[in-house]
Amino acid sequence: MLSKPVITSSRRASQNIWLILFVAVGIVAASSINAESLGNMISLNPTGVDLKTIRVARSTDVQISNDSQETIRDFTIVQIASGKKMLSIEGLKPSASFNLAFDRAGTYVACYSKESKEAFGSSTCLQIEVVGLRSA
């Protein structure tokens, strides 16, 4: 007995492809992550730092800053569970920063690329773990 192939929605498949892409880039780029977390600050900088999960509290302002000497391109934050793009910034100039608060707990991936010719075509990704506040 032959069965017909199952056809999935192209929109759902597209979301799954983005999710897989961001997770794969995060794993591949694990040895070259250039971010560190200091309390309520995420610093995007050129120094080599091992991959670490950045933990932030839900609904707490987090300052994200470009501490490098280069413009950061295509800064994007995606929520892993849904594959939904939460934030996208085309260019973040050196020394620029902004505040961001996550309203839902969960795991997010933030990816960006640098303007330099050496980094052309490569992305850096980091994992952000948003945790809910605990009651006393």
N, C-alpha and C positions, 0 to 999 in steps of 0.2 A: 504494500500500500504506500503510495507516494503522498507526501504532505506538501502543502504550499508553503513557500518561505514567508516568514513573518516580516512585515514592513513596519518600521517604526516611524514616528513623526520626525521630519527633518529638523524641526526646531529643537526637539528633545535630544536628538543625536548631536546637534551643534553644541548644545550646552554641555553634554558629556565630553565632547572632544575638547572644549576649552578647559574643563575640569581636569581631564587627563593631562593636557598640555602643561597647565600650571603646576600640577603635582610632579610631573616628570622633570620640568625645568628646575623645580625646587630641589629635587633629589640629585640631579646631575650637578647643579651649582653648589652643592653642600660644602664643598671644600673652599669655595671662593666667596662666601657671603661677606658683604661689607656693611654690616649694620650691627648696632649694639643698643641695648636698652638700659637706660639709667632712670629708674623710677617711672615717671610719667613722660619720658622722652624717648623717641626713636631717632637715632642719628644715622643718616646715610653718609658714609664716608669711605675714602679709598683705602684705608688700612685693612690688612687681612685679619679677619676675625672668624673663628670657627662657627659653624652653624649652631645657633641656640634658638630655642623657642622663646619668643618674647611674650611675656604674660602681662596683660593689662586688665584692670577691673572694668566691668560693664558700666556704662554711663559716666565714666570718668574721662575728662579731657586728657588727651595725649598729644604732645607736641611732636610733630614730624619735621625734621630739618635736614636740609642738604648742607652738610659740613664739608663737602668736597670742593675742589677748585673748578669743577666741570658742571655743566648743566645736565640735569637728570631728565631723561626723555621717557615718555610713556609709562609714568608711574600709575599702576593699576592695583586695586585691591579687590579680590574675589572671595566670596564666602564659599568654603569648600562644600558644605552640606547641600547647598542649592545650585552651586555653579554660577551664581548670579554675580555680575560685576557691580560692586558697591561704590567704587570711586575710580575716576580716571582723570589724570592730569597730563596734558601734553608735554609741558616743560616746566621744570623747577630749577630756577637759577641758583648759582652758588650763594650760600648764606640765607637763602629763602626758607621760610618755615610756615607751617599752618597747624591749627589745632583740629583734632578729630575726636569724636566720642562714638564708641560702638554701642548701639542700643540692644544688641542681642549677644548672648554668650555663644561661643562656638569657635571654630578654627577658621582662620582667614589666611590667604597667601597674598603677599605684596610683592610685585615684580616691577623692575625698572631697568633701563639701560642708560649707559653714559654716552656723552657726546663725542668722546675721543675716538680717534681712528683705531687705536689698539683694541678698544672694546666694541668696535662696530659689529653688529649682528649678535652680540652676546647679551644675555639678560642676567640680572642678579635677582634672586627671590629670597624672601624670608617668611617665616611662619609666625603668625600672631595668634596667640591663644587668649581669647577673651573669656574671663571667668566671672561668674555671678558673685555678688556680694554675699557674705555669710552673715546670718543674724546671730546675735549674742545669746 
